[in-house]
Structures are given as C-alpha cells and as structure tokens.
C-alpha cells in the first residue's frame, strides 16, 4: 500500500481521503495516460479544443495539459475538492537593477525598478499591478548599457524615491490588498537572483533588515522544469513562453513587462494542473531549497523591516 504524500494531498487537487494508489481511480488515470501518450499533436489539440482548453504549446506540454485535465476530472468525481488549501494570490516580482556591460565582479547592483503583478489564483487573472522606480545611491549615474537594456533613463531614477521609501510604498500597497491577513499569498520570481541576490544586497546597502514577507518564494523556473520535465536550459523566460505557445508581450527587461509575462506562464501552469509551491527561501543570509513535502504556508503580513545598526 503506497500512501499519498503531503505534496499530493495539499491544495485544490487534494485527495486526502483516497488512502492509497490501489484505488481503481488511479488505474483509470493510468490507462487514460497511456492513451494520451499515443495521440498525435493534432489529436491532442482536437481533444483539448473539445474541452475548451488551451491548444497552444509543444507536444509534451499538450500531453501534460490533457493528462492533468483528465486526472482532475476523475479525482473530482471521487472526492470533493478542498478549496481552502492553496494561496489566494501570487505576487510576481522581477527587479531591474543597475548594471554595466560584462558586470565586473566588484560592481554593486542596486534595484532601480520594483514591480509586482498580483495574480488571483481563483480567477486565474492578473488583478492588479504595482510599479515604482528607485533612485540608486552608490552608483547614481546609470551606464549607457543599463539604459539601453532596461529602457530606464537617468531622468527617471533621478526623480525616484530611494529604496527604503519604495519598500514602504510596496508594503502599504500589499497591506491595502489585505495580503497575509484576509488573503493568503506567496511571492514568485523567475529564478533565484531577485530575492537571494538583488533584494539581499539592496537591503544591506540601505542598512535595513531583509523583509520577512520575501524570505520564501516560488522559483518558477524550478517549478516549470519539474512539472513539464524539461532541462534547466529550457526554463528561461522566452523558452518557457515559446514551449507554451505564447509570445513575449511588451518590452524585454522592463521589470513590469517581465513580471506580467511570468504571471502569464504561472496562469498557464495552474490551468495545466500544476500546484505552484514555495521551493526556495533565505535563511541566515543564505539561499536554500524548500522541500516539496513541506507544509503549504502563505507569506506573513508585510511589515517594514527595522534599520540595521
């Protein structure tokens, strides 16, 4: 008897009272999966269209989408869905930071754009966005390379607030949306660097402690690779979009546009049956992996961190 793990019993697709995989429903799912594996791309698209599901994407994505649809339908017939076990919102963040061509080792990166895209996991829609530019203080003059890459001009950052004030504005925006109080939520990034490097360095430079709400997050590259079974070199933003049959919307390396495109990937993954879970965290200033078997916990209500001595 093979007990269902915590990973499989948490969230919307919970099957908590299905005690083991000997249940006949899993045999039905396995038979259906075998049938789907033998379908051509045109057959997959036709069946997805029949169920009013997205038909774009490479063949492996289409197979995964159809399998998860059938699995969800079978388990819904067997058990009532536990709707209270997942985040209400996902906050997608993709910082832009100062940079130089080649990024010399001694160069100190400073955040110059702080965007958030608020994804409602119940409606699977982008509900709201936040964007503010940030005035760098260590290297206040942007390099030509940085301006060309991000589209952020010197005039924009000269007029912007410094990071502590922008972080305070971020926290106020999140509190107004009752994140961490009325609604559960998690942060989500495209890779590890946004939190473990850029935010970590910025907080040290601004002499403030690392904010508690950003200590754990979903690294969507890891989630995407594990869910669709693709190698790491296929988890860059443009590759993920392409494999899902989508084009990039907006200007690359605009923090807000990048965040919106990452949110589009997250929406598609949720539609395809993926339960996006926290998989990375900062602990004692170090980047660490969070086990997929860890309890699903939302981020705390955002508070302004204290200043360092």
N, C-alpha and C positions, 0 to 999 in steps of 0.2 A: 504494500500500500504506500503510495507516494503522496505525501501531504503537500498541499498547495502552500507555496512560500508566502511571506509577508508581501513581497513585491506583487504577487498575483492577486492578493486579497485586499489591497488598498485601492481606493479611488472609485471612479464611476463604474468601471467594469468589474467591480468586486463580485466574487463568487464565494463568499465566506462560508456558506453552509454546504457547499459542494466539497465534501471532505477529502476526496482523492480523485486521481485521474482514471480510476476504473469505472467512473460514471459513464454510462453509454453515450452521453452527450459529447464526450471527448472523442469517442470512436467516430461519431458522425462528423465532427470537425476535421479529424484526420483524413477521412475518406474524401471530404469536400476539398481539403487542401491538395490531395493527390490529383484530383480532377482539375483544379485550378492550375497546378504545375504543368499540365499537359496542354493548356489552352494557348493559342496563338495570341499575338498582340491585338489583332483585330477582334478576336473573340473576347478577349479581356475588356477591350474598350466597349464593345457592344453590350456585354453584361453590366459593366459599370454604368453605362448610359441608361440601361433598363431600370437600375436602382437610383437613378438621378444623382450619381456620384461623379466626381471629377474624373475626366478621361485623359488628362494630360500627364506626361511623365514617361520615363523609360520603362521597359517591360517588367523589370524586377519591382519597381515601385507600384505598378498597376497590380501585380500579383499580390503584393503585401496589402494593398488597399482592399482588394476584393476578399482576401482571406480574413482580414480583421472585421470587415462588414459581416461576413457570414458568422464568424465566431461571436461577435457581439449579439447578433440576432438569436443565435442558438442559446447563449447564456441568458439573454433577456427572457426567453421563453421559459427557461428553467428556474431562474431566480429574479426577484425584483431587484432593480438596480439601487445600490446605495448611493444616493446623490450627494451626501454630505461629506464625502471623503476626499475631496480634491480642492485645490486652490480656487478661489473665486476669480482672482485676477493674476495675470503675469505682467510684470513690469520689465519691458525690454530696454536695455541700455547699451549704447555704443558710443563711447567717448571719442572725441578728436583731441589730439594733443600736439604741442609744439614738436617740431622735428627738423632735422637737417638731412640733406642728401647723404645717404650712407650711414646716418646716425652714429657718429663717433661714440665710443664706449663711455666717454666722460660726459656726454650730453645729458642734461637733466630734462626729462619730459614734464610738461605742465599741461593740465587739462585746459582746453580752450573752448570746448562745446560740451554741454551736459544736456543730452536729450533723454526723454523717457516716452515710450509708447505703451499705453495702458490697454492690455488685451483682456477682454471679458471671456472667460473660459466657458461660460454658459451659452452666450450668443455666438461665440467664435467670431467676434468683430472687434476692430480697434475702436475703443470707446472714447479715448482722449489722448492728447499728447502734451508734452512739456518740452520747451527748448529755451535754454539761455546760454549765451556766450560768456566766457570767463577771461578776465584780464590776467595774463601771465606776469609774474613779478621778478623771477630770477633772470629770465631772458625775455624782456618785454617786447623786443623787436622780432617779429616773425621773419623767418628766412623766406626767400623767394620760392624755394622748393615747397615749403609748408603752405604758402598762399596758393600756389598752383595746385597742390594736391587736394586741399580741403575746400578751397573757394572762400575761406575766411580771410578777410582783409585786415590790414593793420588798423584801419579806422574802426572796424567792428570791435576788436578787442580793446582798443584804447578807451572806448566808451562803455565797456562792460564792467560789471562788478567783479571784485576779487572772489576767489573760490569760497572762503567761509560764508560770504553773503549769499552766493548762488546756492550752496548746500542748504543754507537756512531756507531759501525760497523753495528748493526741492522738497524739503521736509514738510513745509507748510502746505504745499500742493498735495502731497501724499496724505497728509492728515485731513485735509478738506474732503478727500475722497474716502475717508474712513478705512484706510488700509491698515490692517493689523489690529483693528478694533471691531468694527462691524463685519468687515470682509477679510478673509484670509488671502494671502498673496505670496508670490515668490519673485525674486529678481531673475532675469535671464540675460545672458550675454553670448556673443559669438566668439567663443574661445575663453581662455583663462586670463588674458592680459588686462582686460578692462578693470577688473577688481584687484587681482593679485599684484599687478604692476602699476598701472596708471593711477588708480584711486589710492593705493597704498603709498606710493611715492608722493602724491599730491597732499595727502593728509600729513605726512611727515614734514613736507616743505611748508605747509600752512600752520604747522605746530598744533594740529588738532588730532584727537584720537580717531581711530578708524571707526566709522559709523556701524552700529550693531545691525541695522537692517540689511547691510550689504555683506555680512560675514558669510552667508551661504547663498549659492545661486545655481541656476541651471546652465551648464555649458552646453549649448545646443549642438555644437559640433560633435561632442561625445554622444549625446542622445541620438542624433541623426545617424552617426556611424553604427551604433549598436542596434538601432531599430531597423534600418534598411540593409544592414550587413555589408557596409562598404568600407574600403580602406580610408585611412586618415587623409590621403591626398585628394579624396573626393568630397571633403567636408568644408571646403572654402565656400564663402557666401555665393559666389557666382556658380560654382559647381552644384551646390545644393539646389539652387533655383533651377538650373538647367535640367538636372535629373528629375525634378518635379514638374517639368514642362512649363516653367514660368520664366519671364524676362525680368531684369532689374528695372525697377521703377524709380526715376529721379536721377540725382547726381551722385555717383560713387564718391565715397569719403566725405559726404555730408553726414554728420552724425545722426541727424533726424531721419534722413532718407535711408541710411543703412539700417537704422532701428526699425523702420516701417517694413523694410524688406525681410529682415529677420523675423518680425512678427508674422508676416505672410507665410514664411516657412513653418513657424510654430503652429499656425492655424491649420495648415495642410497636414502636419504631423498628427495633431489632435483629431482631425477628421479621419485620418487613416488608422486611428485606434491606438496611437502612442500616448502613454501617460507620462508627460514630461515631469521629471522629478529632480529635486536638488541633487547634484552629483559632485559639487566642489565646494570648498569652504576655506576661509582664512582662519588659522589657529596659531596663536603666538607669533604672528607675523609671517607665517609660512603657508604656502598653498598645499592643501590636502584633498584627497579624494573622499567623497561620501559614498558609502555602500548603497547599492540599490535596494538592500534589505532594511535599511534604516527606516524608522517610522516617518511617515509623511507629515512634516511640520511646516507651517507657514512662517514667514518672517515676522519679527516683532513690530509693534507700532513704532514708526520712525521718531527718533529723538535727536536733537542736535548734540553731537559729541562734545565732551569737555576739551578745553585747550590743554596742551601739554605744558609742563613746567620748563 
